[in-house]
Amino acid sequence: MDNKVPKRWLCTIVFFSVMLIFSATAKASEPKLLGTFGDWTAYSFTENGNKVCYMASQPKTAVGNYTSRGDVFALIAHRPAEKTKDVFSYITGYPYKPGSDVTITVNGRTHKLFTQDDTAWAADAAGDRALSQGIRAGTTMIVKGTSKRGTLTTDTFGLSGSSKAYQAISSACDV
């Protein structure tokens, strides 16, 4: 029995794969830079016809006994069409230990985030709001997490410019 895929089926599979990729990428526009403000950068983009605005920062220092790690970002996003704002998320550059929490300390106040894969979030809108306000009022943010291999990491962020970045995303998204 011949296990080769007929050429016309291969062409059909490739065609539909390309169309699937094209349709998925066509739903969101490229991010537009709103400005860089100290340690934070503000962006906006359109997703499914709705405006999304977010601010992002990367750590000034990242400490941990790891051999490789992907990009690390702290983000605050507004999605007015979904009636959400101040949504905090943390992308850590590695998969978290399942069931583990992340701790964030800003202005002496500790916040716990839940994890899934390589991202951590606040449990609710009140947690998002508290983190967003703390970031805008603080000078440093320390984030501690544990990888699925048990590696502990400590990332330290500067918060300079966070208030201006927040003003830029709030203005761009009319919130």
C-alpha positions in Angstrom: 0.0 0.0 0.0 1.3 3.4 -1.0 1.4 5.9 2.0 2.0 9.0 -0.2 -0.5 11.8 0.0 -1.9 12.6 -3.5 -0.6 15.9 -4.9 -4.0 17.5 -5.1 -4.7 16.7 -1.5 -1.4 18.1 -0.5 -2.2 21.3 -2.4 -5.6 21.5 -0.8 -4.1 21.1 2.7 -1.5 23.8 2.1 -4.1 26.1 0.6 -6.4 25.8 3.6 -3.5 26.1 6.1 -2.4 29.4 4.4 -6.0 30.7 4.4 -6.3 29.8 8.1 -3.1 31.6 9.0 -4.1 34.6 6.9 -7.5 34.9 8.4 -6.1 34.7 11.9 -3.6 37.4 11.4 -6.0 39.6 9.5 -8.1 40.1 12.7 -5.5 42.2 14.5 -3.5 45.2 13.2 0.1 45.8 14.0 0.7 47.7 17.3 1.1 51.4 16.9 3.7 53.1 19.2 2.1 55.8 21.3 5.3 56.7 23.0 8.1 55.6 25.3 8.0 57.0 28.8 11.0 56.1 31.0 10.8 52.4 31.7 7.4 51.9 30.0 6.2 51.9 26.4 2.6 52.5 25.3 0.9 50.9 22.2 -2.5 50.6 20.6 -3.9 48.2 18.0 -7.2 47.1 16.5 -8.5 43.6 17.1 -11.7 42.4 15.5 -12.5 46.1 14.8 -12.1 47.1 18.4 -9.3 49.3 19.8 -6.9 47.8 22.4 -4.3 49.9 24.3 -1.5 48.6 26.5 1.7 49.6 28.2 4.6 47.2 28.6 7.9 47.1 30.4 10.8 44.6 30.7 12.8 43.9 33.9 16.0 45.9 34.6 17.3 42.8 36.3 16.3 39.1 36.0 17.9 36.7 38.6 17.6 32.9 38.6 19.6 29.8 38.1 18.3 29.1 34.5 20.1 28.3 31.3 17.7 29.9 28.9 14.6 32.0 29.2 12.4 33.8 26.8 11.3 37.5 26.8 9.8 38.8 30.0 7.1 41.5 30.0 4.8 43.3 32.5 1.6 44.6 30.7 -1.4 46.7 31.6 -4.2 46.7 29.0 -7.4 48.5 28.3 -10.1 46.9 26.1 -13.0 49.4 26.0 -15.2 47.2 23.8 -15.0 44.5 26.4 -15.5 47.1 29.2 -12.2 46.2 30.8 -9.3 48.4 31.8 -6.2 48.1 34.0 -5.9 44.4 33.2 -2.4 43.3 34.4 -0.6 40.4 32.9 2.9 39.1 33.3 4.7 37.0 30.7 7.7 35.3 32.3 9.6 33.7 29.5 9.2 30.1 30.8 6.3 27.8 31.7 5.3 28.2 35.4 5.1 25.3 37.8 1.5 24.1 37.6 -0.6 25.5 40.5 2.1 27.9 41.5 1.5 31.6 42.3 3.5 34.6 41.5 4.2 37.3 44.0 4.6 41.0 43.0 5.8 43.6 45.5 5.1 47.2 44.8 5.4 50.0 47.4 5.7 47.4 50.2 2.4 45.8 49.2 2.4 42.1 48.0 0.0 40.9 45.3 -0.5 37.3 44.4 -1.2 36.2 40.8 -2.4 32.9 39.5 -0.4 31.2 36.6 -1.1 29.3 33.5 1.7 28.2 31.0 4.0 31.3 30.8 1.6 34.0 32.0 0.3 35.3 35.4 -2.8 37.4 36.1 -4.5 39.0 39.0 -7.6 37.1 40.2 -10.1 39.9 39.5 -10.6 43.5 38.4 -9.9 44.8 42.0 -6.5 43.1 41.9 -5.8 44.5 38.4 -6.8 48.0 39.6 -4.6 47.7 42.8 -1.6 46.7 40.7 -2.1 49.4 38.1 -2.4 52.1 40.8 0.6 50.7 42.7 2.7 50.7 39.5 1.9 54.3 38.7 2.7 55.4 42.3 5.8 53.3 42.9 9.4 53.3 41.9 10.2 49.5 41.7 8.3 46.3 41.3 9.7 42.9 42.2 8.2 39.8 40.7 9.0 36.3 42.0 7.9 33.0 40.3 8.8 29.4 40.0 9.3 27.5 36.7 7.9 24.1 36.0 11.5 22.8 36.7 11.5 24.4 40.1 13.7 27.3 39.2 13.0 30.4 41.3 13.3 33.8 39.5 13.2 37.3 40.8 12.7 40.1 38.2 13.0 43.8 39.2 11.2 46.5 37.1 11.7 50.3 37.1 8.4 52.1 37.2 9.6 55.5 35.9 7.3 56.8 33.2 4.4 54.4 34.1 2.0 57.2 34.9 2.7 58.9 31.5 2.4 55.6 29.7 -0.9 55.0 31.5 -2.2 58.4 30.5 -1.2 57.7 26.9 -3.1 54.4 26.7 -6.1 55.8 28.6 -6.3 58.7 26.2 -5.9 56.5 23.1 -8.7 54.2 24.2 -10.9 57.0 25.6 -11.1 55.4 29.1 
